[in-house]
Amino acid sequence: GVRVETGRRFGKGGDLSIKSLREAGFEAIFLGVGAGKGNAPKLEGVGSGGVLDAMEFVRDVRAGHAPDMHGRTVVLGGGFTAIDAARTAVRLGSSEVIVAYRRTRQEMLAADEEIDEAEAEGVKIMYLVSPRAVEARDGKVVGVRLSNQVLGEADASKRRAPEGVKGAEFTLPCDHLVLALGQHADEDSMEGLAREGGKLLVEEATGATSEPGVFSGGDAVRVNNVITATAEGSRAAVSIDRYVRGDAATLV
């Protein structure tokens, strides 16, 4: 009984909104819009040619628009997207692919299995390094300046925070630089809803947003994994049932 409509855009500039859905008779809305926008780091030279956003890079390849990736590719980040981008670069012909991550393997958000598979494909991982600037020549990236890190006390993520080592900087030459330094939802899809740091704010137990009858979960709320997103979708479905049907809701 589920009706699927494609080619529709929700939010600012789109053809669907909370208001239009309410007017169409929908009592509850679930936003599973994901986090399809990559975080842009404030690095000198980040706009140089050959510097790619990991989300856009993987999406373009999937759509059949793969860029030329010959030469050395450096991927900044340590999550699932970073590993996806690195393995994609290998398959597109990069002679060498290096993932540069500011913590150690123990703190990487990517799954051990995916890291192992990436290394089996030839991906190299450089730990305890953080980007300082993109180096370019004639408008094209030629390297990334990195600083060595040491781990200090745990931060808000409950992982030990990296701290730069004074005077310990070096340049890693590369032909392509892929940025996988976190992601957030499209701001246009969150208009009118409470959010913080590019994420929707919801009630933990129900998935309810700041707008009555509007619920959310998955990467739009917190970037984690498929299992977490599925659990949040299930929890929100129960909350929606209670919101719409009250005492007649299904008991779970």
Backbone bond lengths (Angstrom), bond angles and torsions (degrees), N, CA, C in turn:
res aa  C-N    CA-C-N  psi(-1)  N-CA   C-N-CA  omega(-1)  CA-C   N-CA-C  phi
1 G - - - 1.457 - - 1.511 114.15 -
2 V 1.322 116.96 2.03 1.466 120.01 179.63 1.529 109.40 -79.60
3 R 1.320 116.90 132.70 1.459 120.98 176.19 1.531 109.04 -103.47
4 V 1.298 117.08 126.58 1.462 122.21 -178.96 1.523 109.20 -107.31
5 E 1.322 116.44 126.67 1.456 121.26 176.90 1.523 108.58 -119.10
6 T 1.317 117.04 124.96 1.459 121.26 179.99 1.526 109.90 -105.54
7 G 1.325 115.76 170.90 1.452 119.81 179.29 1.518 113.64 69.01
8 R 1.336 117.11 24.22 1.463 121.71 179.44 1.527 109.13 -114.02
9 R 1.314 115.48 146.15 1.467 120.54 179.42 1.516 109.65 -123.25
10 F 1.332 115.82 129.42 1.463 122.04 -179.16 1.519 109.80 -99.15
11 G 1.325 116.34 141.30 1.455 120.73 173.52 1.509 113.61 103.47
12 K 1.324 115.00 -166.93 1.457 121.98 -177.74 1.528 111.04 -56.88
13 G 1.327 115.98 127.62 1.454 120.21 179.22 1.517 113.59 83.70
14 G 1.343 116.93 -3.23 1.460 120.44 -178.99 1.517 111.93 -100.78
15 D 1.319 115.54 -175.34 1.464 120.42 -178.79 1.520 112.68 -101.58
16 L 1.338 116.89 1.69 1.458 121.94 176.66 1.525 109.56 -128.26
17 S 1.316 116.32 142.31 1.457 121.85 176.75 1.522 108.12 -146.50
18 I 1.321 116.39 169.69 1.466 119.47 176.02 1.524 109.53 -58.68
19 K 1.321 116.07 -42.68 1.462 120.28 -179.49 1.527 111.93 -62.08
20 S 1.343 117.11 -47.44 1.467 119.90 -176.97 1.528 111.49 -66.77
21 L 1.335 116.95 -34.38 1.465 120.01 178.66 1.529 110.54 -69.42
22 R 1.328 116.51 -38.83 1.467 119.51 176.84 1.532 109.80 -63.54
23 E 1.328 116.33 -43.65 1.459 120.75 -179.42 1.529 111.44 -64.08
24 A 1.336 116.28 -26.60 1.467 120.89 178.50 1.529 112.00 -81.45
25 G 1.339 116.30 -2.64 1.459 119.82 175.39 1.511 115.90 102.73
26 F 1.334 117.94 4.60 1.468 119.80 179.84 1.526 109.42 -81.25
27 E 1.317 115.90 128.34 1.461 121.20 -177.40 1.527 112.74 -87.70
28 A 1.319 116.56 -27.25 1.461 120.40 -178.68 1.530 109.41 -138.70
29 I 1.301 115.26 150.86 1.470 122.12 -177.71 1.521 108.60 -133.68
30 F 1.323 116.31 135.74 1.464 120.69 172.73 1.526 108.17 -115.92
31 L 1.318 116.68 126.72 1.460 121.82 179.22 1.531 109.33 -100.62
32 G 1.323 115.11 108.81 1.458 120.66 175.44 1.516 108.99 -114.44
33 V 1.334 115.73 52.72 1.469 121.48 -170.16 1.526 113.59 -81.70
34 G 1.328 117.22 -5.41 1.458 119.39 176.48 1.525 113.38 69.43
35 A 1.317 114.81 -168.03 1.467 121.77 179.73 1.520 107.56 -133.28
36 G 1.314 115.16 78.30 1.462 120.45 -172.56 1.510 116.01 -90.50
37 K 1.333 117.39 5.21 1.460 121.20 -179.73 1.528 109.88 -109.11
38 G 1.323 116.60 128.89 1.454 119.86 178.36 1.517 111.76 -79.53
39 N 1.339 116.22 144.56 1.463 120.80 175.93 1.515 109.77 -71.22
40 A 1.316 116.06 131.33 1.468 120.54 -179.60 1.524 109.96 -93.73
41 P 1.321 118.68 115.07 1.461 120.58 -179.92 1.523 111.24 -74.07
42 K 1.317 116.14 150.81 1.466 120.50 177.87 1.521 108.61 -89.50
43 L 1.321 114.62 79.73 1.456 120.99 -178.97 1.523 109.82 -119.34
44 E 1.295 116.23 138.48 1.466 120.54 174.28 1.530 109.16 -59.94
45 G 1.331 116.89 131.36 1.460 121.58 176.60 1.505 115.03 83.45
46 V 1.362 117.86 8.56 1.463 120.25 -174.86 1.529 111.98 -66.92
47 G 1.332 117.62 -18.46 1.458 120.32 179.29 1.515 114.31 -88.70
48 S 1.312 118.07 8.83 1.469 122.11 -177.77 1.523 111.39 -69.89
49 G 1.314 116.51 155.58 1.450 121.40 175.53 1.516 111.03 -62.49
50 G 1.327 116.71 142.32 1.454 120.64 -178.84 1.506 113.60 90.53
51 V 1.360 117.50 -4.17 1.456 121.72 174.94 1.521 107.61 -95.52
52 L 1.324 116.93 119.17 1.466 122.21 -172.34 1.520 111.48 -119.29
53 D 1.333 116.05 142.91 1.453 120.93 169.68 1.520 108.18 -79.54
54 A 1.324 117.71 129.34 1.465 121.47 -174.10 1.523 112.28 -60.35
55 M 1.340 117.39 -41.57 1.459 120.41 -179.18 1.521 110.96 -61.76
56 E 1.332 116.34 -46.05 1.461 120.53 179.95 1.527 110.71 -68.08
57 F 1.319 116.18 -37.97 1.466 121.27 -179.93 1.525 111.00 -59.84
58 V 1.325 116.73 -52.45 1.470 120.60 -178.68 1.531 110.47 -65.03
59 R 1.339 116.19 -39.16 1.466 120.28 179.95 1.534 110.91 -64.83
60 D 1.334 116.92 -42.05 1.464 120.76 179.63 1.528 111.43 -64.27
61 V 1.330 115.74 -41.21 1.466 119.55 179.57 1.522 110.08 -63.20
62 R 1.319 116.12 -42.98 1.466 120.45 179.49 1.532 110.81 -62.48
63 A 1.331 116.54 -32.36 1.464 121.01 -178.59 1.531 112.23 -84.22
64 G 1.338 116.29 1.34 1.460 119.78 177.46 1.509 114.19 89.33
65 H 1.354 116.99 18.25 1.462 120.68 -179.24 1.536 109.94 -119.17
66 A 1.315 115.81 58.92 1.464 120.62 -176.16 1.524 110.96 -74.91
67 P 1.334 117.98 131.24 1.466 120.95 176.02 1.519 110.96 -78.35
68 D 1.306 116.64 164.93 1.463 121.66 175.19 1.524 108.12 -72.48
69 M 1.314 117.67 119.28 1.457 121.56 -176.14 1.523 112.29 -116.06
70 H 1.323 117.83 21.84 1.460 119.95 179.48 1.532 110.36 -67.97
71 G 1.322 115.75 148.20 1.454 121.53 -175.80 1.518 109.84 102.74
72 R 1.330 116.21 -162.06 1.469 120.58 -179.26 1.521 110.34 -92.33
73 T 1.324 115.11 132.91 1.464 121.79 177.01 1.519 109.46 -115.23
74 V 1.328 115.95 131.11 1.464 121.73 174.20 1.524 107.82 -112.91
75 V 1.326 115.69 130.85 1.466 121.96 178.09 1.515 108.23 -112.03
76 L 1.333 116.96 126.09 1.454 121.30 177.83 1.521 109.66 -96.21
77 G 1.335 117.65 123.49 1.459 121.17 179.03 1.515 111.20 137.53
78 G 1.340 116.09 173.14 1.459 119.48 -178.33 1.513 113.73 -144.13
79 G 1.331 116.99 18.79 1.454 120.46 -179.66 1.518 112.82 -101.75
80 F 1.327 115.75 -169.77 1.461 121.23 -179.50 1.530 111.68 -59.24
81 T 1.340 115.90 -41.31 1.463 119.58 -178.00 1.523 111.08 -65.55
82 A 1.310 117.27 -38.31 1.466 120.67 178.71 1.527 110.71 -61.55
83 I 1.327 115.99 -44.32 1.463 119.95 179.66 1.522 110.57 -67.88
84 D 1.330 117.49 -40.19 1.469 120.79 176.76 1.531 110.38 -58.55
85 A 1.333 115.80 -46.51 1.466 120.52 -178.52 1.526 111.31 -64.27
86 A 1.343 116.10 -40.39 1.462 119.98 -179.25 1.526 111.40 -64.33
87 R 1.320 116.80 -44.93 1.470 120.23 -179.54 1.528 110.87 -68.13
88 T 1.326 115.75 -33.42 1.466 119.55 176.88 1.518 110.46 -65.92
89 A 1.341 116.98 -41.62 1.467 120.96 179.08 1.524 111.14 -62.13
90 V 1.337 116.60 -39.58 1.469 120.47 177.30 1.529 109.73 -58.94
91 R 1.311 116.41 -46.15 1.462 121.41 -175.94 1.521 112.18 -71.58
92 L 1.342 116.48 -18.38 1.465 119.93 177.98 1.526 112.11 -91.85
93 G 1.328 116.52 4.00 1.457 119.33 172.46 1.504 117.35 103.90
94 S 1.337 119.34 8.98 1.462 119.79 176.34 1.525 109.77 -60.97
95 S 1.326 115.84 132.74 1.463 119.61 -178.18 1.518 111.77 -70.82
96 E 1.332 116.60 -26.55 1.466 121.45 178.17 1.525 108.05 -152.57
97 V 1.325 116.26 135.26 1.464 121.32 178.95 1.520 108.48 -126.67
98 I 1.328 115.37 124.76 1.462 121.36 -179.34 1.521 109.28 -122.89
99 V 1.321 116.60 127.24 1.461 121.98 172.44 1.523 107.03 -95.02
100 A 1.333 117.09 122.44 1.461 122.09 179.36 1.526 108.68 -106.13
101 Y 1.326 115.70 118.15 1.473 121.05 -173.64 1.524 110.08 -127.13
102 R 1.338 116.38 141.25 1.467 120.34 -172.22 1.519 115.08 -82.13
103 R 1.332 117.77 -11.65 1.458 120.41 176.41 1.533 108.71 -114.94
104 T 1.333 116.85 -158.63 1.458 120.92 178.32 1.524 109.35 -103.95
105 R 1.312 116.42 175.49 1.466 119.96 -179.29 1.534 110.95 -59.07
106 Q 1.298 116.99 -34.94 1.463 120.90 -177.97 1.528 111.84 -58.73
107 E 1.332 117.34 -31.10 1.464 121.19 -177.79 1.530 113.30 -94.67
108 M 1.313 118.55 -3.88 1.454 120.08 -178.64 1.521 110.70 -63.90
109 L 1.334 115.72 139.81 1.457 120.20 -179.99 1.526 112.12 -81.06
110 A 1.327 117.12 -22.54 1.463 120.22 177.21 1.528 109.65 -65.78
111 A 1.328 115.99 149.44 1.461 121.09 -179.25 1.529 111.09 -69.96
112 D 1.333 115.97 146.87 1.465 120.87 179.73 1.527 111.24 -54.69
113 E 1.328 116.11 -40.83 1.459 120.50 -178.39 1.524 110.97 -60.91
114 E 1.336 116.84 -41.64 1.460 119.86 -179.08 1.532 111.21 -70.12
115 I 1.327 116.41 -36.90 1.461 119.96 177.49 1.530 109.81 -64.11
116 D 1.322 116.23 -44.75 1.470 120.79 178.34 1.525 110.87 -59.56
117 E 1.333 116.57 -43.83 1.462 120.52 -178.82 1.527 111.07 -66.33
118 A 1.338 116.31 -37.10 1.462 120.16 178.17 1.527 110.43 -64.11
119 E 1.338 115.99 -44.97 1.464 119.58 179.73 1.527 110.77 -65.15
120 A 1.341 116.84 -34.47 1.466 120.33 177.70 1.524 111.21 -65.35
121 E 1.338 116.86 -27.57 1.467 121.52 177.65 1.519 112.39 -83.17
122 G 1.335 116.65 -6.75 1.456 119.47 178.31 1.508 115.54 110.23
123 V 1.333 117.93 -0.51 1.460 120.97 178.16 1.529 109.54 -69.21
124 K 1.324 116.65 133.95 1.459 121.86 176.56 1.529 108.79 -104.13
125 I 1.322 117.16 142.95 1.455 120.74 -179.11 1.521 110.17 -119.74
126 M 1.324 114.79 125.64 1.461 122.00 179.47 1.535 107.56 -107.24
127 Y 1.304 116.85 117.28 1.456 121.45 -175.79 1.530 112.24 -96.04
128 L 1.345 114.88 160.65 1.467 123.14 174.03 1.533 112.50 57.60
129 V 1.323 115.11 46.81 1.466 121.37 173.76 1.528 108.72 -135.98
130 S 1.318 116.65 141.83 1.458 121.83 -178.31 1.526 109.22 -129.46
131 P 1.346 117.78 139.40 1.469 120.18 -177.57 1.524 112.58 -71.32
132 R 1.311 115.57 142.16 1.459 121.53 177.28 1.529 111.76 -117.07
133 A 1.329 117.49 -34.36 1.463 120.31 179.57 1.515 109.35 -166.85
134 V 1.329 115.06 156.11 1.460 121.50 173.86 1.525 107.18 -96.97
135 E 1.300 117.10 129.16 1.459 120.71 178.45 1.526 108.88 -100.07
136 A 1.328 115.77 131.44 1.459 120.83 -175.21 1.525 110.61 -133.01
137 R 1.321 114.09 157.39 1.463 121.17 174.73 1.517 107.76 -137.27
138 D 1.319 116.92 125.62 1.467 122.09 -177.23 1.528 111.52 55.69
139 G 1.330 115.94 38.30 1.450 120.93 176.55 1.507 115.38 79.08
140 K 1.333 118.42 6.30 1.469 122.60 -177.13 1.526 109.33 -121.67
141 V 1.327 116.64 136.46 1.458 120.74 -179.43 1.525 110.67 -61.35
142 V 1.331 115.60 136.62 1.465 120.89 175.77 1.533 110.69 -125.74
143 G 1.338 116.11 -7.35 1.458 118.74 179.41 1.513 111.37 177.13
144 V 1.320 115.24 169.96 1.461 121.06 176.35 1.520 107.84 -128.55
145 R 1.329 115.82 130.59 1.456 120.20 179.02 1.523 108.69 -85.85
146 L 1.313 116.15 125.12 1.459 123.39 -176.19 1.518 110.63 -119.51
147 S 1.331 115.84 153.16 1.464 120.17 173.66 1.520 108.54 -121.06
148 N 1.307 115.70 142.83 1.461 120.49 176.85 1.523 110.41 -70.99
149 Q 1.329 115.53 147.42 1.451 122.08 -176.99 1.524 111.22 -124.32
150 V 1.316 115.45 156.72 1.464 122.24 167.43 1.527 106.57 -126.77
151 L 1.314 117.22 155.36 1.453 120.59 -178.44 1.524 111.38 -93.34
152 G 1.353 114.78 131.52 1.456 120.80 178.23 1.514 111.28 -104.32
153 E 1.319 115.98 -139.01 1.459 121.62 -179.24 1.528 110.65 -77.56
154 A 1.337 116.63 160.49 1.465 121.76 179.69 1.528 110.13 -65.51
155 D 1.333 115.72 143.67 1.459 120.91 178.07 1.528 110.06 -105.51
156 A 1.345 117.17 -161.33 1.469 121.19 -176.40 1.524 112.12 -62.86
157 S 1.340 117.74 -24.63 1.464 121.41 179.86 1.528 111.88 -81.47
158 K 1.351 116.19 -0.32 1.459 123.31 -178.28 1.526 112.32 67.41
159 R 1.328 115.65 18.65 1.456 121.40 173.58 1.527 108.16 -114.21
160 R 1.314 117.24 150.52 1.458 120.89 -179.83 1.527 109.30 -62.60
161 A 1.325 115.77 130.84 1.463 121.24 -175.29 1.527 111.44 -80.72
162 P 1.335 117.15 135.77 1.458 119.72 177.65 1.524 111.41 -75.40
163 E 1.324 116.10 142.58 1.459 122.13 177.51 1.520 108.60 -129.34
164 G 1.335 115.97 132.68 1.458 120.45 -177.33 1.519 113.07 -67.62
165 V 1.317 115.68 147.86 1.468 122.07 175.73 1.519 107.84 -97.44
166 K 1.303 117.13 117.40 1.461 121.84 -176.14 1.520 111.40 -58.66
167 G 1.321 115.38 128.33 1.463 120.86 176.54 1.514 114.42 81.01
168 A 1.343 117.64 0.62 1.472 120.43 -177.79 1.522 109.57 -103.67
169 E 1.324 115.68 71.46 1.458 121.18 178.38 1.528 110.23 -119.40
170 F 1.316 115.05 150.68 1.463 120.58 177.94 1.519 108.95 -153.65
171 T 1.321 116.82 162.32 1.460 121.57 179.30 1.522 109.86 -107.63
172 L 1.315 115.48 129.60 1.463 122.19 176.37 1.523 107.45 -103.65
173 P 1.329 118.13 108.93 1.468 120.20 -178.72 1.529 111.15 -64.02
174 C 1.320 116.58 144.83 1.464 120.28 176.66 1.525 109.95 -159.45
175 D 1.320 114.88 159.26 1.466 121.88 176.63 1.520 111.87 -99.18
176 H 1.335 115.62 -23.03 1.465 122.05 178.69 1.522 108.13 -140.64
177 L 1.334 115.65 141.94 1.462 121.20 177.85 1.523 107.80 -128.10
178 V 1.335 116.58 120.23 1.463 121.42 -177.99 1.528 108.57 -108.91
179 L 1.330 116.16 126.54 1.458 121.92 -176.86 1.519 110.67 -96.74
180 A 1.329 116.71 115.70 1.470 122.66 178.00 1.517 108.15 -128.81
181 L 1.331 115.45 59.28 1.458 121.94 -172.46 1.526 111.95 -106.48
182 G 1.315 115.95 45.53 1.457 120.29 179.65 1.518 111.65 99.86
183 Q 1.314 116.05 166.36 1.456 121.18 -176.87 1.516 111.22 -150.73
184 H 1.331 115.85 164.08 1.457 121.00 -179.07 1.519 109.46 -147.96
185 A 1.309 116.07 165.66 1.468 121.34 179.55 1.525 109.67 -76.53
186 D 1.317 115.60 157.02 1.456 121.98 175.82 1.531 108.37 -64.02
187 E 1.329 117.25 122.88 1.460 120.81 -178.39 1.525 112.15 -57.63
188 D 1.339 116.97 -31.61 1.463 120.12 -178.63 1.527 112.32 -63.50
189 S 1.324 117.19 -25.64 1.463 120.63 -178.64 1.524 112.48 -86.91
190 M 1.347 117.02 -1.63 1.464 120.39 -177.43 1.523 112.15 -118.69
191 E 1.325 116.97 11.71 1.461 120.97 -176.17 1.530 111.07 -57.54
192 G 1.342 114.95 131.85 1.450 120.27 177.70 1.516 114.57 85.14
193 L 1.327 117.97 -2.60 1.464 121.99 -179.18 1.527 110.20 -111.75
194 A 1.316 116.59 144.56 1.468 120.73 179.33 1.520 109.95 -65.00
195 R 1.308 115.58 133.96 1.460 120.37 -179.87 1.525 109.67 -150.13
196 E 1.306 113.93 164.10 1.460 119.91 -179.87 1.514 108.70 -151.52
197 G 1.324 116.63 129.10 1.452 120.90 178.55 1.520 113.57 59.86
198 G 1.344 116.86 34.91 1.458 120.03 178.77 1.513 114.27 78.15
199 K 1.330 117.96 11.28 1.465 121.94 -179.96 1.525 109.73 -124.09
200 L 1.329 116.89 145.91 1.452 120.99 175.79 1.534 110.19 -71.94
201 L 1.313 116.18 140.59 1.459 120.90 175.72 1.525 108.66 -92.53
202 V 1.326 117.00 126.34 1.464 121.31 -179.43 1.525 109.76 -134.45
203 E 1.343 114.72 161.80 1.458 119.73 171.93 1.519 108.04 -73.36
204 E 1.311 116.67 129.05 1.467 121.85 -174.66 1.529 112.04 -57.41
205 A 1.325 117.11 -42.40 1.463 120.89 -172.52 1.518 113.47 -78.60
206 T 1.347 116.86 -23.91 1.468 119.18 -173.09 1.524 114.90 -121.36
207 G 1.322 117.67 -21.59 1.461 120.43 -174.82 1.514 112.92 81.24
208 A 1.341 118.08 7.86 1.460 121.99 -179.21 1.523 110.99 -71.32
209 T 1.336 116.38 134.72 1.459 121.95 176.47 1.524 109.23 -88.17
210 S 1.330 116.70 -171.52 1.465 121.31 179.76 1.522 112.14 -73.59
211 E 1.334 117.64 -12.19 1.462 121.98 179.81 1.525 109.09 -102.15
212 P 1.351 118.62 122.43 1.468 120.92 -179.72 1.526 112.20 -53.94
213 G 1.328 115.66 132.96 1.454 120.45 178.24 1.514 114.83 84.39
214 V 1.325 117.45 -0.84 1.470 121.48 179.59 1.526 108.62 -113.07
215 F 1.316 116.16 124.33 1.457 122.73 -176.48 1.532 109.62 -122.89
216 S 1.322 116.17 161.40 1.467 119.28 179.24 1.518 110.46 -155.23
217 G 1.321 115.47 168.19 1.461 122.18 178.22 1.510 109.46 -174.00
218 G 1.317 116.48 178.76 1.460 120.65 179.84 1.516 112.56 79.47
219 D 1.317 116.64 -154.72 1.461 121.22 -172.74 1.522 113.33 -65.87
220 A 1.327 118.69 -21.27 1.460 120.44 176.71 1.521 110.63 -65.09
221 V 1.335 116.09 -23.77 1.465 121.97 -179.37 1.524 110.68 -100.51
222 R 1.330 116.27 -47.13 1.466 121.43 176.52 1.514 108.36 -154.44
223 V 1.312 115.89 131.16 1.462 120.48 179.63 1.517 108.38 -79.81
224 N 1.327 115.84 112.64 1.457 119.46 -179.27 1.520 108.83 -138.50
225 N 1.336 117.68 -103.19 1.461 120.18 -179.65 1.524 109.90 -146.21
226 V 1.325 115.58 176.58 1.463 121.24 -176.86 1.529 111.37 -62.78
227 I 1.330 116.69 -38.05 1.462 120.60 -178.58 1.525 110.50 -62.31
228 T 1.327 116.67 -45.47 1.459 121.04 178.70 1.519 111.05 -63.16
229 A 1.328 116.76 -43.86 1.465 120.92 -179.59 1.527 111.27 -62.33
230 T 1.328 116.19 -41.92 1.468 120.59 178.81 1.527 110.87 -62.76
231 A 1.324 116.41 -42.78 1.468 120.75 179.18 1.525 110.49 -63.21
232 E 1.320 117.43 -41.17 1.468 120.34 -179.86 1.523 110.77 -68.55
233 G 1.334 117.69 -35.29 1.455 120.83 176.43 1.520 111.42 -65.08
234 S 1.321 116.60 -41.39 1.472 121.13 178.40 1.528 110.81 -65.03
235 R 1.333 116.26 -42.42 1.466 120.46 179.73 1.530 110.50 -64.15
236 A 1.323 116.12 -41.50 1.466 119.88 179.08 1.522 111.25 -66.90
237 A 1.350 117.46 -34.91 1.471 120.41 179.18 1.525 111.07 -61.92
238 V 1.334 115.98 -40.15 1.469 120.21 177.32 1.529 109.62 -64.46
239 S 1.329 116.53 -42.44 1.464 121.18 -179.57 1.520 111.35 -65.01
240 I 1.330 116.31 -39.30 1.467 120.83 178.64 1.524 110.20 -64.76
241 D 1.335 116.58 -41.61 1.463 121.01 178.64 1.526 110.29 -59.38
242 R 1.325 115.98 -44.10 1.460 120.24 178.94 1.530 111.02 -67.38
243 Y 1.315 116.87 -38.18 1.461 121.35 -179.19 1.518 110.87 -65.05
244 V 1.329 116.75 -40.85 1.458 121.60 -175.50 1.525 111.57 -82.56
245 R 1.332 118.21 -41.83 1.471 121.05 -170.77 1.515 114.65 -107.68
246 G 1.314 117.05 -6.38 1.470 119.45 176.27 1.521 111.94 58.47
247 D 1.329 116.36 -126.57 1.471 121.28 -176.79 1.509 112.73 -66.17
248 A 1.338 117.16 -18.21 1.468 120.42 -179.47 1.524 112.25 -85.55
249 A 1.341 117.01 1.89 1.464 120.24 -178.33 1.520 111.22 -62.31
250 T 1.321 115.44 152.80 1.459 121.68 178.04 1.521 110.04 -67.24
251 L 1.308 118.03 133.67 1.451 121.26 178.64 1.524 109.44 -81.89
252 V 1.312 117.13 132.77 1.469 121.84 178.47 1.519 109.33 -130.48
